[in-house]
Amino acid sequence: MSLRTVNTILATTITLFLFYLGLTFILTPETATPGVGLPTWPAGDGGGFLVMKGIREFSMGLVLAILLLTGHRRALALVLLMEAVAPFGDMINILTHNGSTAAAFGIHGLTSAFIAITGALALRETSKARQATPAPTPTAQPS
């Protein structure tokens, strides 16, 4: 199996998971919240923040889907590396708010690493493709 195929499968998996997370937080935030690792449900009308998290996740999935569908492989690689910051930030948030250490590292930390590794693999794929493409040779212009 080629590196391109592996990267496409990994990026598609991440994209579908982001859509799933986003829709879960948008449609039923009360069922999604216990799994993120924070110790308590937000006070007052805090559920709105969870919907915002859902919109963030869903929009991140849309960006990846568009790059996958249009074949912009190098941009896909760079966006994957950038999007690894979101679950890393979630991990830091959980750790600083007395949340579950296991969820922080086991869910968010591993997710961040998985996305970053996928981005690095995709970047490697595009670097190899650039090296394999011969540079155009200049042609002499008739005078």
Contacts in CASP RR format, 6 or more apart in sequence:
PFRMAT RR
TARGET T0000
AUTHOR 0000-0000-0000
METHOD contacts of the structure
MODEL  1
MSLRTVNTILATTITLFLFYLGLTFILTPETATPGVGLPTWPAGDGGGFL
VMKGIREFSMGLVLAILLLTGHRRALALVLLMEAVAPFGDMINILTHNGS
TAAAFGIHGLTSAFIAITGALALRETSKARQATPAPTPTAQPS
3 121 0 8 1.000
3 124 0 8 1.000
3 125 0 8 1.000
3 128 0 8 1.000
4 73 0 8 1.000
4 125 0 8 1.000
6 121 0 8 1.000
7 73 0 8 1.000
7 118 0 8 1.000
7 119 0 8 1.000
7 121 0 8 1.000
7 122 0 8 1.000
7 125 0 8 1.000
8 68 0 8 1.000
10 118 0 8 1.000
10 121 0 8 1.000
11 64 0 8 1.000
11 68 0 8 1.000
11 76 0 8 1.000
11 80 0 8 1.000
11 118 0 8 1.000
11 119 0 8 1.000
11 122 0 8 1.000
12 68 0 8 1.000
14 61 0 8 1.000
14 64 0 8 1.000
14 80 0 8 1.000
14 114 0 8 1.000
14 115 0 8 1.000
14 118 0 8 1.000
15 61 0 8 1.000
15 64 0 8 1.000
15 65 0 8 1.000
15 68 0 8 1.000
18 57 0 8 1.000
18 58 0 8 1.000
18 60 0 8 1.000
18 61 0 8 1.000
18 64 0 8 1.000
19 57 0 8 1.000
19 58 0 8 1.000
19 61 0 8 1.000
19 65 0 8 1.000
21 32 0 8 1.000
21 54 0 8 1.000
21 57 0 8 1.000
21 58 0 8 1.000
22 53 0 8 1.000
22 54 0 8 1.000
22 55 0 8 1.000
22 56 0 8 1.000
22 57 0 8 1.000
22 58 0 8 1.000
23 54 0 8 1.000
23 58 0 8 1.000
24 31 0 8 1.000
24 32 0 8 1.000
24 54 0 8 1.000
25 32 0 8 1.000
25 50 0 8 1.000
25 51 0 8 1.000
25 53 0 8 1.000
25 54 0 8 1.000
25 55 0 8 1.000
25 57 0 8 1.000
26 51 0 8 1.000
26 54 0 8 1.000
26 55 0 8 1.000
26 58 0 8 1.000
29 47 0 8 1.000
29 48 0 8 1.000
29 50 0 8 1.000
29 51 0 8 1.000
29 54 0 8 1.000
30 41 0 8 1.000
30 47 0 8 1.000
32 50 0 8 1.000
33 41 0 8 1.000
33 50 0 8 1.000
35 103 0 8 1.000
35 107 0 8 1.000
36 90 0 8 1.000
36 94 0 8 1.000
36 103 0 8 1.000
36 107 0 8 1.000
36 108 0 8 1.000
37 94 0 8 1.000
37 99 0 8 1.000
37 100 0 8 1.000
37 103 0 8 1.000
37 104 0 8 1.000
37 107 0 8 1.000
38 93 0 8 1.000
38 94 0 8 1.000
38 97 0 8 1.000
38 99 0 8 1.000
38 100 0 8 1.000
39 97 0 8 1.000
39 98 0 8 1.000
39 99 0 8 1.000
39 100 0 8 1.000
41 47 0 8 1.000
42 48 0 8 1.000
42 49 0 8 1.000
42 50 0 8 1.000
56 86 0 8 1.000
57 86 0 8 1.000
60 83 0 8 1.000
60 86 0 8 1.000
63 79 0 8 1.000
63 83 0 8 1.000
64 76 0 8 1.000
64 79 0 8 1.000
64 80 0 8 1.000
64 83 0 8 1.000
67 73 0 8 1.000
67 75 0 8 1.000
67 76 0 8 1.000
67 79 0 8 1.000
68 76 0 8 1.000
73 122 0 8 1.000
73 125 0 8 1.000
73 126 0 8 1.000
73 129 0 8 1.000
74 123 0 8 1.000
74 126 0 8 1.000
76 119 0 8 1.000
76 122 0 8 1.000
77 119 0 8 1.000
77 120 0 8 1.000
77 122 0 8 1.000
77 123 0 8 1.000
77 125 0 8 1.000
77 126 0 8 1.000
78 119 0 8 1.000
78 123 0 8 1.000
80 115 0 8 1.000
80 116 0 8 1.000
80 118 0 8 1.000
80 119 0 8 1.000
80 122 0 8 1.000
81 115 0 8 1.000
81 116 0 8 1.000
81 119 0 8 1.000
81 120 0 8 1.000
81 123 0 8 1.000
83 115 0 8 1.000
84 112 0 8 1.000
84 113 0 8 1.000
84 115 0 8 1.000
84 116 0 8 1.000
84 119 0 8 1.000
85 112 0 8 1.000
86 112 0 8 1.000
87 107 0 8 1.000
87 108 0 8 1.000
87 109 0 8 1.000
87 111 0 8 1.000
87 112 0 8 1.000
87 115 0 8 1.000
88 108 0 8 1.000
88 109 0 8 1.000
88 112 0 8 1.000
89 108 0 8 1.000
89 112 0 8 1.000
90 108 0 8 1.000
91 104 0 8 1.000
91 105 0 8 1.000
91 108 0 8 1.000
91 109 0 8 1.000
91 112 0 8 1.000
94 100 0 8 1.000
94 103 0 8 1.000
94 104 0 8 1.000
94 108 0 8 1.000
95 101 0 8 1.000
95 104 0 8 1.000
END
